[in-house]
Amino acid sequence: MSEQREDAADIQQRYVAEYDEDQAMVEGLDPAQPREQKTTDQVAAVGDDADEVVEEMADPER
């Protein structure tokens, strides 16, 4: 197998692994899941750090 094909296969495997991990995290957000199977605590909401970012932008000395 050529080096390019090996690289492409590696990239594909990484993509599949990341997709599977993301899918498991999303499925763990299902409210019907038992608490011990939920991933709510592991998933960070987008924008959770918005207050800190706004403060940094407002205070140029930070």
Secondary structure, DSSP 8 states (H G I E B T S, - for coil): --HHHHHHHHHHHHHHHHHHHHHHHHHTT-TTS-GGG--TTT---TTTTHHHHHHHHH-TT-
